[in-house]
Amino acid sequence: MNQFSAEGMKDAGPVSGLAGVRQAVEQAADVYGVYIGLDVHKETIAVAVAECGRGAPEYYGEIPNTPKKVARLLERLSARYGGERLLWVYEAGPCGYGLYRQILTTGHDCEVVAPSLIPQKAGERRKTDRRDALGLARLSRAGELTAVWVPTPEQEAIRDLTRAREDMKKLELKARQTLGAFLLRHGKVYPGKSRWTQAHFRWLETVTFDSPVQQIVLQEYIEAVRVAQRQVAGLEQQMREALPHWSLAPVAEGLMAMRGIGLISAMTILAELGDISRFDSPRQLMAYLGLVPSEHSSGSSRRQGGITRTGNGHVRRVLVEAAWNYRFPARKTREIERRAEKASVKVQGIAWEAQKRLCGRYQHLMRAGKLKQQVTTAVGRELAGFIWAIACEVMGRDHGSRATA
């Protein structure tokens, strides 16, 4: 059920039983009179309209994907259904949220829906823009679509910054692997312990080849690593400069009081999730991040598998990486104390409780014979709960009663 259907149920009043559910659904359905499905592509938008009721959706047509043509479409449908509230829906995708923001500025309501959660018929083998638009309109009217959280322009800018840093880090890793493979192929092995340090780069300067061509290849590979490192360092500096001016800076500083979460991790988590306190409980956040076990149960049989891996993979990766830091005994290091100085006393208390709990949890699971990957995933799942508690504390929202919900 979408967000507006849920709100309709909340406002349904003190009703119970099947009659109460029916009344809530009817009230939720009365929120909008017309549901408009948009199948959005780079150059075109297919439009379908479903009026409130049980009638078949109508295919309106296809328009160019330009702000001018979209504005014209808004005017025409607004005039056509002058006395009705219109809900526009389209799938989240590479075209971004520009269409969503344009629709909102005109006073209409719009939802961006999760493509992976759109119901599909098992035997359906035909897919066209027309069918997709009609399906979105019909499912929106039925309340079967799940709306995603849409970031603000400020939030999206920070998200682009953190993702750019992540992309550059991947390029740096690839450049390092390429250089390392080239050296190993020719028997050039670094005798030291730690690579990519200043001592390692000094050793690279002493590596020579008999062939001038191979020497050029070596220098190009080294330069590729240096360029990637400069790009990563530049983006990290931009993150440090952007943090003080960000509306979620207090939450980021609170998260940095935790072990394993520095500036990069804190900004990545908040850039992807936004206001974490919008989740009703830590369990809801864990499920959103795909950190809960999958399940296939039928009758008396109950089978659980690995984590679902749904939701935001960027945050899930950061949490699992942070979980590795809890393999050591609980301890307030100088670095953790320095990062925690900007957080309140309550937030520091939550962070310390998290460290004691998660360090003990890590050792307990290891003694139980669990694989390290499973242990870090379990610790990362619980870490998400403490992150939720800190976000609620900083945002001034109650988290004591909801934590057990």
C-alpha positions as CSV (number, residue, x, y, z in Angstrom):
1,M,0.0,0.0,0.0
2,N,1.4,3.4,-0.9
3,Q,2.0,6.3,1.4
4,F,-1.3,8.0,0.8
5,S,-3.2,4.8,1.3
6,A,-1.5,4.4,4.7
7,E,-2.4,7.9,5.7
8,G,-5.9,7.3,4.7
9,M,-6.1,4.3,7.0
10,K,-4.6,6.3,9.9
11,D,-7.4,8.8,9.5
12,A,-10.1,6.2,9.2
13,G,-11.0,6.5,12.9
14,P,-11.5,4.0,15.7
15,V,-12.9,1.1,13.6
16,S,-12.1,-2.6,13.9
17,G,-12.5,-6.0,12.1
18,L,-13.3,-6.5,8.4
19,A,-15.7,-3.6,8.3
20,G,-13.0,-1.3,9.7
21,V,-10.4,-2.5,7.1
22,R,-13.0,-2.0,4.3
23,Q,-13.9,1.5,5.5
24,A,-10.2,2.4,5.7
25,V,-9.5,1.2,2.2
26,E,-12.5,3.1,0.9
27,Q,-11.4,6.3,2.6
28,A,-7.9,5.9,1.2
29,A,-9.2,5.4,-2.3
30,D,-11.2,8.6,-2.0
31,V,-8.0,10.7,-1.6
32,Y,-7.6,11.0,-5.4
33,G,-10.1,11.0,-8.2
34,V,-7.6,10.4,-11.1
35,Y,-4.4,8.4,-11.2
36,I,-1.9,9.1,-14.0
37,G,0.8,6.6,-14.9
38,L,3.9,7.9,-16.7
39,D,6.4,5.6,-18.4
40,V,9.4,7.9,-18.6
41,H,12.3,7.7,-21.0
42,K,15.1,10.0,-22.1
43,E,13.1,11.4,-25.1
44,T,9.5,10.4,-24.5
45,I,6.8,9.9,-21.8
46,A,3.9,7.5,-22.3
47,V,0.8,8.7,-20.4
48,A,-2.1,6.7,-19.1
49,V,-5.1,7.8,-17.0
50,A,-7.2,5.7,-14.5
51,E,-10.3,7.4,-13.1
52,C,-11.4,6.4,-9.6
53,G,-13.6,3.3,-9.8
54,R,-13.3,-0.1,-11.6
55,G,-13.2,1.2,-15.2
56,A,-10.3,0.2,-17.4
57,P,-7.4,2.8,-17.6
58,E,-7.3,5.0,-20.7
59,Y,-4.1,5.4,-22.8
60,Y,-3.7,9.1,-23.3
61,G,-0.7,9.1,-25.6
62,E,3.0,9.8,-25.8
63,I,4.7,13.2,-25.4
64,P,8.3,14.4,-25.8
65,N,10.2,14.5,-22.5
66,T,10.7,18.2,-22.2
67,P,9.6,20.6,-19.5
68,K,7.5,22.6,-21.9
69,K,5.6,19.5,-23.1
70,V,5.2,18.3,-19.6
71,A,3.8,21.7,-18.5
72,R,1.3,21.5,-21.4
73,L,0.2,18.0,-20.3
74,L,-0.3,19.2,-16.8
75,E,-2.5,22.0,-18.0
76,R,-4.6,19.8,-20.3
77,L,-5.3,17.1,-17.7
78,S,-6.0,19.7,-15.0
79,A,-8.6,21.3,-17.2
80,R,-10.0,17.9,-18.2
81,Y,-10.4,16.9,-14.5
82,G,-10.9,20.3,-13.0
83,G,-12.7,19.1,-9.9
84,E,-10.6,16.1,-9.1
85,R,-7.3,15.6,-7.3
86,L,-4.7,14.1,-9.6
87,L,-1.9,11.7,-8.5
88,W,1.0,11.3,-11.0
89,V,3.3,8.3,-10.7
90,Y,6.4,7.0,-12.5
91,E,9.2,4.6,-11.8
92,A,12.5,5.6,-10.3
93,G,15.2,5.4,-12.9
94,P,18.1,7.1,-14.7
95,C,16.0,10.2,-15.6
96,G,16.1,11.3,-12.0
97,Y,13.7,13.5,-10.0
98,G,13.3,16.5,-12.3
99,L,9.9,15.5,-13.5
100,Y,8.8,14.9,-9.9
101,R,9.8,18.4,-8.8
102,Q,8.2,20.0,-11.9
103,I,4.9,18.3,-11.1
104,L,5.1,19.4,-7.4
105,T,5.7,23.0,-8.3
106,T,2.4,23.1,-10.1
107,G,0.5,22.0,-7.0
108,H,-0.1,18.4,-8.1
109,D,0.9,15.3,-6.1
110,C,3.4,12.9,-7.5
111,E,5.0,9.6,-6.4
112,V,8.2,8.0,-7.6
113,V,7.7,4.3,-7.2
114,A,10.2,1.4,-6.6
115,P,10.5,-0.6,-9.9
116,S,11.5,-3.8,-8.0
117,L,8.3,-3.7,-6.0
118,I,5.9,-3.3,-8.8
119,P,3.6,-6.4,-9.0
120,Q,4.2,-8.5,-12.2
121,K,2.0,-11.2,-13.7
122,A,4.0,-14.4,-13.9
123,G,2.7,-15.3,-17.4
124,E,3.0,-11.9,-18.9
125,R,5.5,-11.9,-21.8
126,R,4.7,-8.6,-23.5
127,K,6.2,-5.3,-22.4
128,T,5.7,-1.9,-24.2
129,D,5.6,1.7,-23.1
130,R,1.8,1.8,-23.5
131,R,1.4,-1.3,-21.3
132,D,3.8,0.0,-18.6
133,A,1.9,3.3,-18.4
134,L,-1.5,1.6,-18.2
135,G,-0.1,-0.7,-15.5
136,L,1.2,2.1,-13.4
137,A,-2.1,4.0,-13.5
138,R,-4.1,0.8,-12.7
139,L,-1.8,-0.3,-9.8
140,S,-1.6,3.2,-8.4
141,R,-5.4,3.3,-8.2
142,A,-5.4,0.0,-6.5
143,G,-2.8,1.1,-3.9
144,E,-0.3,-1.6,-5.0
145,L,2.7,0.7,-5.6
146,T,5.4,1.5,-3.1
147,A,6.7,5.1,-3.2
148,V,10.4,5.8,-2.7
149,W,11.9,8.6,-0.6
150,V,12.8,11.5,-2.9
151,P,15.8,13.6,-1.8
152,T,15.8,17.3,-1.7
153,P,18.1,19.2,-4.2
154,E,20.6,19.7,-1.3
155,Q,20.4,16.1,-0.3
156,E,20.9,15.0,-3.9
157,A,23.9,17.2,-4.3
158,I,25.6,15.6,-1.3
159,R,24.6,12.2,-2.6
160,D,26.3,12.9,-5.9
161,L,29.4,14.0,-4.1
162,T,29.7,10.9,-2.0
163,R,28.9,8.6,-4.9
164,A,31.5,10.4,-7.0
165,R,34.1,9.8,-4.3
166,E,33.1,6.1,-4.3
167,D,33.4,5.8,-8.0
168,M,36.9,7.4,-8.0
169,K,37.9,5.0,-5.2
170,K,36.9,2.1,-7.5
171,L,39.1,3.6,-10.3
172,E,42.0,3.9,-7.9
173,L,41.6,0.3,-6.8
174,K,41.5,-0.8,-10.5
175,A,44.6,1.2,-11.3
176,R,46.5,-0.3,-8.3
177,Q,45.5,-3.8,-9.4
178,T,46.6,-3.2,-13.0
179,L,50.0,-1.9,-11.9
180,G,50.5,-4.7,-9.4
181,A,49.6,-7.3,-12.0
182,F,52.0,-5.7,-14.5
183,L,54.9,-5.8,-12.0
184,L,54.1,-9.4,-10.9
185,R,54.0,-10.6,-14.4
186,H,57.6,-9.4,-14.9
187,G,58.9,-10.6,-11.5
188,K,59.1,-7.2,-9.8
189,V,57.9,-7.9,-6.2
190,Y,58.0,-5.2,-3.5
191,P,60.0,-6.5,-0.5
192,G,58.3,-4.3,2.0
193,K,55.2,-5.0,4.1
194,S,52.7,-2.2,3.2
195,R,52.1,-1.2,-0.4
196,W,50.9,2.2,-1.7
197,T,52.8,4.0,1.0
198,Q,55.5,6.6,0.5
199,A,58.2,3.9,0.8
200,H,56.4,1.8,-1.8
201,F,56.3,4.7,-4.3
202,R,60.0,5.3,-3.7
203,W,60.6,1.7,-4.6
204,L,58.6,2.0,-7.7
205,E,60.9,4.8,-8.8
206,T,63.9,2.3,-8.7
207,V,62.1,-0.3,-10.9
208,T,63.6,-0.5,-14.4
209,F,63.0,-2.5,-17.5
210,D,65.4,-3.3,-20.3
211,S,62.8,-2.4,-22.9
212,P,62.1,1.4,-23.2
213,V,58.5,0.6,-24.1
214,Q,57.9,-1.4,-20.9
215,Q,59.5,1.5,-18.9
216,I,56.9,3.9,-20.5
217,V,54.1,1.4,-19.6
218,L,55.3,1.4,-16.0
219,Q,55.4,5.2,-15.7
220,E,51.9,5.4,-17.2
221,Y,50.5,2.9,-14.8
222,I,52.1,4.7,-11.8
223,E,50.7,8.0,-13.1
224,A,47.2,6.5,-13.4
225,V,47.4,5.5,-9.7
226,R,48.6,9.0,-8.7
227,V,45.8,10.7,-10.7
228,A,43.2,8.5,-9.1
229,Q,44.6,9.2,-5.6
230,R,44.5,13.0,-6.3
231,Q,40.9,12.7,-7.5
232,V,39.8,10.8,-4.4
233,A,41.7,13.3,-2.1
234,G,40.1,16.2,-3.9
235,L,36.5,14.8,-3.4
236,E,37.2,14.0,0.2
237,Q,38.3,17.6,0.7
238,Q,35.1,18.8,-0.9
239,M,33.1,16.6,1.5
240,R,34.9,18.1,4.5
241,E,34.1,21.6,3.2
242,A,30.5,20.8,2.5
243,L,29.7,19.2,5.8
244,P,29.4,22.4,8.0
245,H,26.8,23.9,5.5
246,W,24.7,20.7,5.3
247,S,21.4,20.6,7.1
248,L,22.2,17.1,8.4
249,A,25.6,18.1,9.7
250,P,24.6,17.6,13.4
251,V,23.5,14.1,12.7
252,A,26.7,13.3,10.8
253,E,28.7,14.6,13.8
254,G,26.7,12.4,16.1
255,L,27.3,9.3,14.0
256,M,31.0,10.0,13.9
257,A,31.1,9.4,17.7
258,M,30.7,5.7,16.9
259,R,33.5,3.3,16.4
260,G,34.2,2.6,12.7
261,I,32.3,5.6,11.4
262,G,34.3,8.5,10.2
263,L,33.4,11.5,8.1
264,I,33.2,9.5,4.8
265,S,31.0,6.8,6.3
266,A,28.7,9.2,8.1
267,M,28.2,11.4,5.1
268,T,27.6,8.4,2.8
269,I,25.0,6.9,5.2
270,L,23.1,10.2,5.5
271,A,23.4,11.2,1.9
272,E,21.8,7.9,0.9
273,L,19.1,7.7,3.6
274,G,18.4,11.4,4.5
275,D,16.5,11.8,7.8
276,I,16.9,8.4,9.3
277,S,14.4,9.2,12.1
278,R,11.7,8.9,9.5
279,F,11.8,5.1,10.0
280,D,9.4,4.0,12.6
281,S,11.8,1.5,14.2
282,P,15.3,0.1,13.8
283,R,13.9,-3.1,12.4
284,Q,12.3,-1.1,9.6
285,L,15.6,0.4,8.8
286,M,17.4,-2.9,8.9
287,A,14.8,-4.4,6.5
288,Y,15.1,-1.4,4.2
289,L,18.8,-1.9,4.0
290,G,18.4,-5.6,3.1
291,L,20.2,-6.8,6.3
292,V,17.5,-9.1,7.5
293,P,17.4,-12.8,6.7
294,S,15.4,-14.0,3.7
295,E,12.6,-16.5,4.4
296,H,10.6,-19.1,2.5
297,S,8.0,-20.7,4.7
298,S,5.0,-22.8,3.8
299,G,2.7,-24.6,6.3
300,S,4.7,-26.0,9.1
301,S,8.0,-25.6,7.2
302,R,10.1,-22.5,7.9
303,R,13.3,-21.8,6.1
304,Q,15.5,-18.8,6.4
305,G,18.4,-18.0,4.1
306,G,20.9,-15.2,3.7
307,I,20.2,-11.5,3.9
308,T,17.7,-10.1,1.4
309,R,20.2,-7.6,0.0
310,T,17.4,-5.3,-1.0
311,G,17.4,-1.5,-0.6
312,N,20.4,0.7,-0.6
313,G,23.6,-1.2,-1.3
314,H,25.9,1.8,-0.7
315,V,24.8,2.0,3.0
316,R,24.9,-1.8,3.4
317,R,28.5,-1.9,2.2
318,V,29.5,1.0,4.6
319,L,27.9,-0.7,7.6
320,V,29.5,-4.1,6.9
321,E,32.9,-2.3,6.5
322,A,32.3,-0.5,9.8
323,A,31.4,-3.7,11.5
324,W,35.0,-5.0,11.1
325,N,36.1,-2.4,13.6
326,Y,34.3,-4.2,16.4
327,R,36.4,-7.3,16.2
328,F,38.7,-5.6,18.8
329,P,37.8,-5.2,22.5
330,A,35.7,-2.1,23.4
331,R,37.9,0.9,23.9
332,K,37.7,4.7,23.6
333,T,40.7,5.5,21.5
334,R,42.1,9.0,21.1
335,E,40.6,9.2,17.5
336,I,37.1,8.2,18.7
337,E,37.3,10.7,21.6
338,R,38.3,13.4,19.2
339,R,35.4,12.7,16.8
340,A,32.9,12.5,19.7
341,E,33.7,16.0,21.0
342,K,31.1,17.6,18.8
343,A,28.3,15.2,19.9
344,S,26.1,15.6,23.0
345,V,26.6,13.6,26.1
346,K,23.6,11.4,25.3
347,V,24.9,10.6,21.9
348,Q,28.3,9.7,23.3
349,G,26.5,7.4,25.7
350,I,24.7,5.7,22.9
351,A,27.9,5.3,21.0
352,W,29.7,3.8,24.0
353,E,26.8,1.4,24.6
354,A,26.9,0.4,21.0
355,Q,30.6,-0.3,21.1
356,K,30.3,-2.5,24.2
357,R,27.3,-4.4,22.8
358,L,28.8,-4.9,19.3
359,C,32.3,-5.9,20.4
360,G,30.8,-8.5,22.7
361,R,28.5,-9.6,20.0
362,Y,31.3,-10.1,17.6
363,Q,33.3,-12.2,20.0
364,H,30.2,-14.3,21.0
365,L,29.4,-15.1,17.4
366,M,33.0,-16.0,16.6
367,R,33.2,-18.4,19.5
368,A,29.9,-20.0,18.3
369,G,31.8,-21.0,15.1
370,K,30.2,-18.5,12.7
371,L,32.0,-17.4,9.6
372,K,33.6,-13.9,9.7
373,Q,31.4,-12.7,6.9
374,Q,28.3,-13.8,8.7
375,V,29.5,-12.2,12.0
376,T,30.2,-8.8,10.4
377,T,26.9,-8.8,8.6
378,A,25.1,-9.5,11.9
379,V,27.1,-6.8,13.7
380,G,26.4,-4.4,10.8
381,R,22.7,-5.1,11.2
382,E,22.7,-4.2,14.9
383,L,24.9,-1.2,14.1
384,A,22.1,0.1,11.9
385,G,19.8,0.1,15.0
386,F,22.3,2.2,17.0
387,I,22.6,4.6,14.1
388,W,18.8,5.0,14.1
389,A,18.9,5.8,17.8
390,I,21.5,8.5,17.4
391,A,19.7,10.0,14.5
392,C,16.5,10.2,16.5
393,E,18.3,11.7,19.5
394,V,19.9,14.4,17.4
395,M,16.7,15.2,15.6
396,G,14.8,15.4,18.9
397,R,12.5,12.5,18.4
398,D,11.6,9.8,20.8
399,H,13.4,6.5,20.2
400,G,13.0,4.7,23.5
401,S,9.5,3.4,23.0
402,R,9.8,2.9,19.2
403,A,13.0,0.9,19.5
404,T,11.1,-2.1,20.7
405,A,8.3,-1.7,18.3
